[in-house]
Amino acid sequence: MLFVCYSKCGTCKKAQKHLDELHKEYVIRDIKTDNPSREELESWWKMSNLPLRKLFNTSGKLYKEMDLKNKLLFMSDDDMLDLLASDGMLVKRPIVVVESKVLVGYKQEEYDCL
């Protein structure tokens, strides 16, 4: 299992603690220092069954500075994937990748089913 997170993120810490309590084995990947590639993001997006806009960290400083709330409405999927791949701080986290399943964000009930 891959656990993609940001070490200073409170939600990521909570999710990691939950994984530890469930005794799950995982590999940690820091999204700031090891940004996911466009190919990874596209693959994770398709496995997640979420709208692509749900992969954006809407509470992040960079998202707000770039006014992405309004700009994403007019962007193609290709442009959004390129943008996500340009900076890990734009990507919603944590992301859990296990086999062909991807969880974006943290919901305790989803983690309980891993």
KEVEX-348178 format. One record per residue (C-alpha): z, y, x. Coordinates in steps of 0.25 Angstrom, whole numbers, plus 5000, padded with zeros to 4 digits. Layout:
<recs>
{rec {Z Y X}},
...
</recs>
This chain:
<recs>
{rec {5000 5000 5000}},
{rec {4996 5014 5005}},
{rec {5006 5025 5002}},
{rec {4999 5039 5004}},
{rec {5009 5050 5004}},
{rec {5014 5063 5009}},
{rec {5027 5062 5017}},
{rec {5032 5075 5011}},
{rec {5029 5072 4997}},
{rec {5041 5069 4988}},
{rec {5032 5061 4978}},
{rec {5027 5053 4990}},
{rec {5042 5050 4995}},
{rec {5046 5046 4981}},
{rec {5034 5036 4980}},
{rec {5037 5031 4994}},
{rec {5051 5028 4990}},
{rec {5047 5021 4978}},
{rec {5038 5012 4986}},
{rec {5049 5009 4995}},
{rec {5058 5006 4984}},
{rec {5047 4996 4978}},
{rec {5047 4990 4993}},
{rec {5032 4993 4993}},
{rec {5025 4992 5007}},
{rec {5015 5004 5010}},
{rec {5009 5012 5020}},
{rec {5011 5027 5020}},
{rec {5000 5037 5023}},
{rec {5003 5051 5024}},
{rec {4992 5059 5015}},
{rec {4994 5072 5024}},
{rec {4991 5065 5037}},
{rec {4982 5054 5033}},
{rec {4974 5060 5021}},
{rec {4966 5050 5013}},
{rec {4951 5049 5015}},
{rec {4942 5053 5004}},
{rec {4938 5038 5003}},
{rec {4953 5034 5002}},
{rec {4955 5045 4991}},
{rec {4943 5040 4983}},
{rec {4947 5026 4984}},
{rec {4961 5029 4979}},
{rec {4956 5038 4968}},
{rec {4948 5027 4963}},
{rec {4959 5017 4963}},
{rec {4969 5026 4957}},
{rec {4961 5028 4944}},
{rec {4965 5043 4944}},
{rec {4957 5055 4942}},
{rec {4954 5061 4956}},
{rec {4961 5074 4954}},
{rec {4974 5065 4953}},
{rec {4973 5063 4968}},
{rec {4976 5077 4971}},
{rec {4990 5082 4974}},
{rec {4990 5093 4964}},
{rec {5004 5098 4968}},
{rec {5000 5100 4982}},
{rec {4999 5114 4989}},
{rec {4985 5111 4994}},
{rec {4980 5107 4980}},
{rec {4985 5120 4974}},
{rec {4980 5129 4985}},
{rec {4966 5123 4983}},
{rec {4967 5125 4968}},
{rec {4963 5111 4966}},
{rec {4968 5110 4952}},
{rec {4956 5119 4948}},
{rec {4946 5114 4959}},
{rec {4947 5099 4956}},
{rec {4941 5101 4942}},
{rec {4928 5105 4949}},
{rec {4928 5095 4961}},
{rec {4920 5082 4961}},
{rec {4927 5069 4965}},
{rec {4921 5069 4979}},
{rec {4926 5083 4981}},
{rec {4940 5080 4977}},
{rec {4940 5067 4986}},
{rec {4936 5076 4997}},
{rec {4946 5086 4995}},
{rec {4957 5075 4993}},
{rec {4953 5069 5007}},
{rec {4954 5083 5013}},
{rec {4969 5084 5013}},
{rec {4979 5074 5009}},
{rec {4988 5085 5003}},
{rec {4978 5085 4992}},
{rec {4980 5071 4988}},
{rec {4991 5067 4978}},
{rec {5001 5058 4984}},
{rec {5007 5048 4985}},
{rec {4995 5038 4984}},
{rec {4998 5023 4984}},
{rec {4986 5014 4987}},
{rec {4989 4999 4985}},
{rec {4977 4989 4984}},
{rec {4968 4995 4974}},
{rec {4978 5004 4967}},
{rec {4981 5019 4970}},
{rec {4993 5027 4965}},
{rec {4992 5042 4967}},
{rec {5005 5050 4965}},
{rec {5019 5043 4962}},
{rec {5023 5037 4949}},
{rec {5034 5027 4950}},
{rec {5029 5017 4940}},
{rec {5015 5016 4947}},
{rec {5023 5013 4960}},
{rec {5031 5003 4953}},
{rec {5018 4995 4950}},
{rec {5014 4994 4965}},
</recs>
